[in-house]
Amino acid sequence: MKQLLSIVLPGALLLAGAGAQAGDHGDRVERHGDRIERKLDTRGDRVDARLDRRGDRHDRRWNRRY
């Protein structure tokens, strides 16, 4: 039993650490009141995207929802 734990536990910890970092691709999330602004790195340029009250992603540069 002890050998099984010594194999399973480090693997589970590695998976938990990888899961925590999977969504973090250098994006910076800022909260401003009721909306969330997320600075996205796409194609090398910085895109200002935010989640508006309806939860839609909104690109402020082109006034476009996507």
KEDRENGU-569801 format. One line per field, with one value per atom (N, C-alpha, C): residue number from 1; residue in three letters; chain; atom name; x, y, z. Coordinates in steps of 0.001 Angstrom, whole numbers. Layout:
N
nr = [NUM|...]
rest = [Ala|...]
kette = [A|...]
atom = [CA|...]
X = [X|...]
Y = [Y|...]
Z = [Z|...]
END
This chain:
66
nr = [1|1|1|2|2|2|3|3|3|4|4|4|5|5|5|6|6|6|7|7|7|8|8|8|9|9|9|10|10|10|11|11|11|12|12|12|13|13|13|14|14|14|15|15|15|16|16|16|17|17|17|18|18|18|19|19|19|20|20|20|21|21|21|22|22|22|23|23|23|24|24|24|25|25|25|26|26|26|27|27|27|28|28|28|29|29|29|30|30|30|31|31|31|32|32|32|33|33|33|34|34|34|35|35|35|36|36|36|37|37|37|38|38|38|39|39|39|40|40|40|41|41|41|42|42|42|43|43|43|44|44|44|45|45|45|46|46|46|47|47|47|48|48|48|49|49|49|50|50|50|51|51|51|52|52|52|53|53|53|54|54|54|55|55|55|56|56|56|57|57|57|58|58|58|59|59|59|60|60|60|61|61|61|62|62|62|63|63|63|64|64|64|65|65|65|66|66|66]
rest = [Met|Met|Met|Lys|Lys|Lys|Gln|Gln|Gln|Leu|Leu|Leu|Leu|Leu|Leu|Ser|Ser|Ser|Ile|Ile|Ile|Val|Val|Val|Leu|Leu|Leu|Pro|Pro|Pro|Gly|Gly|Gly|Ala|Ala|Ala|Leu|Leu|Leu|Leu|Leu|Leu|Leu|Leu|Leu|Ala|Ala|Ala|Gly|Gly|Gly|Ala|Ala|Ala|Gly|Gly|Gly|Ala|Ala|Ala|Gln|Gln|Gln|Ala|Ala|Ala|Gly|Gly|Gly|Asp|Asp|Asp|His|His|His|Gly|Gly|Gly|Asp|Asp|Asp|Arg|Arg|Arg|Val|Val|Val|Glu|Glu|Glu|Arg|Arg|Arg|His|His|His|Gly|Gly|Gly|Asp|Asp|Asp|Arg|Arg|Arg|Ile|Ile|Ile|Glu|Glu|Glu|Arg|Arg|Arg|Lys|Lys|Lys|Leu|Leu|Leu|Asp|Asp|Asp|Thr|Thr|Thr|Arg|Arg|Arg|Gly|Gly|Gly|Asp|Asp|Asp|Arg|Arg|Arg|Val|Val|Val|Asp|Asp|Asp|Ala|Ala|Ala|Arg|Arg|Arg|Leu|Leu|Leu|Asp|Asp|Asp|Arg|Arg|Arg|Arg|Arg|Arg|Gly|Gly|Gly|Asp|Asp|Asp|Arg|Arg|Arg|His|His|His|Asp|Asp|Asp|Arg|Arg|Arg|Arg|Arg|Arg|Trp|Trp|Trp|Asn|Asn|Asn|Arg|Arg|Arg|Arg|Arg|Arg|Tyr|Tyr|Tyr]
kette = [A|A|A|A|A|A|A|A|A|A|A|A|A|A|A|A|A|A|A|A|A|A|A|A|A|A|A|A|A|A|A|A|A|A|A|A|A|A|A|A|A|A|A|A|A|A|A|A|A|A|A|A|A|A|A|A|A|A|A|A|A|A|A|A|A|A|A|A|A|A|A|A|A|A|A|A|A|A|A|A|A|A|A|A|A|A|A|A|A|A|A|A|A|A|A|A|A|A|A|A|A|A|A|A|A|A|A|A|A|A|A|A|A|A|A|A|A|A|A|A|A|A|A|A|A|A|A|A|A|A|A|A|A|A|A|A|A|A|A|A|A|A|A|A|A|A|A|A|A|A|A|A|A|A|A|A|A|A|A|A|A|A|A|A|A|A|A|A|A|A|A|A|A|A|A|A|A|A|A|A|A|A|A|A|A|A|A|A|A|A|A|A|A|A|A|A|A|A]
atom = [N|CA|C|N|CA|C|N|CA|C|N|CA|C|N|CA|C|N|CA|C|N|CA|C|N|CA|C|N|CA|C|N|CA|C|N|CA|C|N|CA|C|N|CA|C|N|CA|C|N|CA|C|N|CA|C|N|CA|C|N|CA|C|N|CA|C|N|CA|C|N|CA|C|N|CA|C|N|CA|C|N|CA|C|N|CA|C|N|CA|C|N|CA|C|N|CA|C|N|CA|C|N|CA|C|N|CA|C|N|CA|C|N|CA|C|N|CA|C|N|CA|C|N|CA|C|N|CA|C|N|CA|C|N|CA|C|N|CA|C|N|CA|C|N|CA|C|N|CA|C|N|CA|C|N|CA|C|N|CA|C|N|CA|C|N|CA|C|N|CA|C|N|CA|C|N|CA|C|N|CA|C|N|CA|C|N|CA|C|N|CA|C|N|CA|C|N|CA|C|N|CA|C|N|CA|C|N|CA|C|N|CA|C|N|CA|C|N|CA|C|N|CA|C|N|CA|C|N|CA|C]
X = [831|0|873|1929|2804|3480|3857|4477|3491|2236|1212|1036|1002|864|2070|3246|4445|4475|3721|3642|2490|1340|129|163|623|554|1378|2655|3388|2752|2197|1524|311|-456|-1647|-1250|-173|282|774|1449|1900|719|-297|-1486|-2205|-2274|-2932|-2163|-845|-41|-164|-223|-352|-1721|-2745|-4086|-4199|-3502|-3566|-2876|-1867|-1128|-1653|-2579|-3012|-3737|-4537|-5280|-4481|-3287|-2484|-1449|-1819|-894|-395|15|498|-622|-1866|-2983|-3117|-3439|-3623|-5105|-5704|-7128|-7278|-8049|-8299|-9797|-10189|-11604|-11888|-12912|-13343|-14846|-15271|-16694|-17377|-18313|-19104|-18550|-17449|-16902|-15473|-15072|-13728|-12972|-11834|-11013|-9893|-9694|-8652|-7746|-6474|-5494|-4996|-5293|-4966|-3750|-2890|-1765|-2173|-2449|-2779|-1993|-1314|-550|427|925|1950|1423|153|-359|-1278|-1406|-2234|-3658|-4589|-5987|-6723|-7483|-8299|-9637|-9825|-11096|-11680|-12969|-13607|-14864|-15275|-16540|-17549|-18581|-19564|-20599|-21645|-22607|-23276|-23472|-24114|-23143|-21865|-20877|-20286|-20631|-20052|-18670|-17781|-16467|-16625|-16001|-16212|-14850|-14598|-13342|-13585|-12935|-13198|-12616|-11541|-10919|-11859|-12581|-13429|-14907|-15219|-16598|-17339|-16732|-17247|-17352|-18459|-18607|-18197|-17563|-17178|-17131]
Y = [-1195|0|1256|1224|2388|2651|1577|1743|2334|1917|2449|3944|4376|5798|6590|6003|6712|6897|6075|6220|7144|6965|7693|9145|9397|10747|11768|11505|12497|12741|11678|11849|12740|12566|13400|14849|15048|16418|17084|16320|16872|17271|16417|16733|17964|18082|19245|20518|20453|21629|21999|20997|21268|21854|21385|21911|23364|23724|25100|26052|25546|26408|26336|25417|25213|26435|27111|28267|29547|29501|30711|30776|31370|31502|32931|33489|34861|35877|35459|36392|37061|38327|39084|39418|39079|39327|40459|41463|42583|42722|42973|43164|44655|45127|46521|46511|46532|46559|45283|45417|44255|43589|44088|43443|42991|42020|41468|41811|42461|42743|41736|41173|40168|40612|40742|41102|39801|39600|38345|38520|37532|37488|36643|37274|36511|37086|36248|36637|37776|37828|38807|40178|40475|41797|41689|42753|42759|43107|42260|42484|42778|43858|44180|43486|42426|41708|41772|41848|41871|41017|40597|39899|40925|41195|42184|41537|42264|41775|40489|40299|39085|37918|38166|37106|36893|37780|37663|38285|37680|38306|39450|40551|41765|42381|42622|43243|44736|45508|46939|47673|47117|47829|47912|46823|46783|46804|46957|46970|45730|44589|43340|42311|41569|40457|39173|38301|37004|35963]
Z = [0|0|0|782|862|-485|-1184|-2501|-3494|-3412|-4315|-4095|-2834|-2542|-3028|-2908|-3330|-4845|-5568|-7026|-7416|-6775|-7171|-6708|-5496|-4941|-5725|-6054|-6851|-8228|-8825|-10114|-9995|-8913|-8703|-8453|-7707|-7450|-8735|-9571|-10849|-11717|-11748|-12545|-11998|-10683|-10090|-10424|-10377|-10726|-12180|-13045|-14477|-14782|-14082|-14306|-13875|-12821|-12340|-13310|-14012|-14923|-16352|-16626|-18002|-18540|-17711|-18188|-18149|-17644|-17473|-18578|-19682|-20805|-20905|-19786|-19793|-19897|-19715|-19758|-18403|-18428|-17194|-17077|-15972|-15771|-14773|-15127|-14230|-14028|-12791|-12495|-12328|-13005|-12880|-12670|-11418|-11130|-11579|-12525|-12938|-14176|-14713|-15905|-15641|-16409|-16278|-17544|-17419|-18581|-18627|-19771|-19930|-21067|-20767|-21790|-22400|-23672|-24323|-25219|-25209|-26140|-27327|-28471|-29671|-30831|-31544|-32727|-32424|-31199|-30875|-30537|-30794|-30439|-29233|-28508|-27303|-27699|-27309|-27638|-26339|-26330|-25168|-25315|-24568|-24590|-23197|-23119|-21815|-21858|-20694|-20557|-20055|-20848|-20417|-19513|-19182|-18185|-18634|-19938|-20418|-20469|-20209|-20249|-21625|-22582|-23913|-23924|-24692|-24862|-25839|-25544|-26309|-26621|-27895|-28315|-28455|-27592|-27554|-28757|-29334|-30465|-31651|-31907|-33097|-32739|-31450|-30977|-31476|-31253|-31796|-30687|-30697|-29754|-30441|-29693|-30250|-29178]
END
